[in-house]
Amino acid sequence: MKASENHHRNDLPPKQNSDQEEAIMLIDETFASYEAHFQEGFEDRVMQACHKATNKKKQEPNFRLLLTRIALSGAAAIILLLISIYISDGSLDPESIFGIKEYAADAALLSYLNY
């Protein structure tokens, strides 16, 4: 490969390219001789933190909280249904709630509720 091809390929002049290679070699040498020194007990602290994290994931789901959320959303749906019945009928008598009462065919709100 020619120097001109190398220049176009890396978009750097040949001198900067060699400076860059020297810098990379210096960094490689520096990190090759690096030895990490940790305080005593570091490994134990890391392992304890890992065990705590995995133990938290193994906890059983809170069924009481789950059932409470389901019950509250169901109660909210019932309240919204009762409000819509009251708006369409003007009362909350059992006939209105159970749908026994006859409705006019052009009742717009009722047609929205059916779909």
C-alpha positions as CSV (number, residue, x, y, z in Angstrom):
1,M,0.0,0.0,0.0
2,K,1.4,3.4,-0.9
3,A,1.7,6.3,1.4
4,S,-0.9,8.3,-0.5
5,E,-3.4,5.5,-0.1
6,N,-2.7,5.4,3.6
7,H,-3.2,9.1,3.8
8,H,-6.6,8.9,2.2
9,R,-7.6,5.9,4.2
10,N,-6.9,7.4,7.6
11,D,-7.4,11.0,6.7
12,L,-4.2,11.8,8.6
13,P,-0.9,12.9,7.2
14,P,1.8,10.2,7.6
15,K,3.7,12.1,10.4
16,Q,0.5,12.3,12.5
17,N,-0.1,8.6,11.8
18,S,3.3,7.6,13.3
19,D,2.7,9.9,16.3
20,Q,-0.6,8.3,16.9
21,E,1.0,4.8,16.7
22,E,3.6,5.9,19.2
23,A,1.0,7.2,21.6
24,I,-1.0,3.9,21.3
25,M,2.2,1.9,22.0
26,L,2.9,4.0,25.0
27,I,-0.6,3.5,26.4
28,D,-0.3,-0.2,25.8
29,E,2.9,-0.4,27.7
30,T,1.5,1.7,30.5
31,F,-1.6,-0.5,31.0
32,A,0.4,-3.7,30.5
33,S,2.4,-3.0,33.6
34,Y,-0.6,-1.7,35.6
35,E,-1.5,-3.8,38.7
36,A,-4.6,-2.9,40.6
37,H,-4.5,-2.8,44.4
38,F,-7.7,-3.0,46.3
39,Q,-8.4,-2.5,49.9
40,E,-8.7,-5.6,52.1
41,G,-12.3,-7.0,52.1
42,F,-13.1,-5.5,48.7
43,E,-14.0,-8.9,47.2
44,D,-16.2,-9.8,50.2
45,R,-18.1,-6.5,50.0
46,V,-18.7,-7.0,46.3
47,M,-19.9,-10.6,46.8
48,Q,-22.2,-9.5,49.6
49,A,-23.7,-6.8,47.4
50,C,-24.3,-9.4,44.7
51,H,-26.0,-11.8,47.0
52,K,-28.2,-9.0,48.4
53,A,-29.2,-8.1,44.8
54,T,-30.0,-11.6,43.9
55,N,-31.9,-12.3,47.1
56,K,-34.2,-9.3,46.5
57,K,-35.2,-10.7,43.1
58,K,-36.2,-14.0,44.7
59,Q,-38.8,-12.4,47.0
60,E,-42.3,-13.6,46.6
61,P,-44.7,-11.2,44.9
62,N,-46.9,-9.2,47.2
63,F,-50.3,-10.7,46.4
64,R,-52.1,-8.4,48.8
65,L,-50.9,-5.3,46.9
66,L,-51.8,-7.0,43.6
67,L,-55.3,-7.8,44.8
68,T,-55.8,-4.3,46.2
69,R,-54.9,-2.8,42.8
70,I,-57.2,-5.1,41.0
71,A,-60.1,-4.4,43.4
72,L,-59.6,-0.6,43.2
73,S,-59.6,-0.6,39.4
74,G,-62.7,-2.8,39.4
75,A,-64.4,-0.4,41.9
76,A,-63.5,2.6,39.6
77,A,-65.0,0.8,36.6
78,I,-68.2,0.2,38.5
79,I,-68.4,3.8,39.7
80,L,-67.9,5.0,36.1
81,L,-70.7,2.6,34.9
82,L,-73.1,3.9,37.5
83,I,-72.3,7.5,36.6
84,S,-73.1,6.7,33.0
85,I,-76.3,5.0,33.9
86,Y,-77.4,7.9,36.1
87,I,-76.6,10.4,33.2
88,S,-78.6,8.3,30.7
89,D,-81.6,7.5,32.9
90,G,-81.6,10.2,35.5
91,S,-81.8,7.7,38.3
92,L,-80.1,4.6,39.8
93,D,-83.1,2.4,40.3
94,P,-82.7,-1.4,39.9
95,E,-84.4,-1.4,36.5
96,S,-81.9,1.1,35.2
97,I,-78.9,-0.7,36.7
98,F,-79.9,-4.1,35.3
99,G,-81.0,-2.8,31.9
100,I,-84.7,-3.8,32.2
101,K,-86.0,-0.4,31.5
102,E,-86.8,0.3,27.9
103,Y,-84.8,2.9,26.1
104,A,-85.6,5.1,23.1
105,A,-83.9,4.0,19.9
106,D,-82.3,7.3,19.4
107,A,-80.6,7.5,22.8
108,A,-77.1,8.6,21.8
109,L,-75.4,7.8,25.1
110,L,-76.8,4.3,25.2
111,S,-75.5,3.6,21.7
112,Y,-72.1,4.8,22.8
113,L,-72.2,2.5,25.8
114,N,-73.1,-0.5,23.7
115,Y,-70.0,-0.2,21.6
